[in-house]
Amino acid sequence: TLAAVVSRQRISMSTPPSSFIEEVNTQYEGLHRAFEEQFWGTKMALKDGSYTVDALTKAKGEMEAFLASKEKLAQTRGYLARSDLSEAERATLAIFERTFGCYIMESEAALALREKCTAIEGTLEDARNKMRLGAVLDGAFVELSSVGLRSKMRVDGSEATRK
């Protein structure tokens, strides 16, 4: 998987700062794209078998593991300690430092809760995708999209239907 490749890649401190920045951005872009594709594929309940709650949970976990990399934080701080950085490199590395620092959780209990929350989110998303959306109108259930429901509630000519 992409996450496995990313986790095996080590960037030497002798690598130019611009190359480190480019590599981190490229790795993150791949992980974020995989997450976004799964997120929207499951959110829109696309029938393609590649969009699943399990795949979404996995993609989110891989992206967050990358962002919580203590090694990447240490490398970033190593680069920030250098005196040969351009202003743009220093600014980008400062953003990296803040991002990695925000995602790192040192408490095992906190990590376990985060994983549990991610699983619950997936279960809720799956249930939402399977939910029949609509309203009982004239004694019968009528399937309506969220937009259709809103329209019925706001502008239908019948006050009883709007209620």
Buried (B, 14 or more C-beta within 10 A) or exposed (E): EBBEEBBEEEBEEEBEBEEBBEBBEEBBEBBBEBBEBBBEBBEEEEEEEEBBBEBBBBBBBBBBBBBBBEEBBEBBBBBBEEEEBEEEBEEBBEEBBEBBBEBBBEEEEEEEEBEEEBBEBBEEBBEEBEEEEBBEBEEEEEEBEEEBBEEBEEEEEEEEEEE
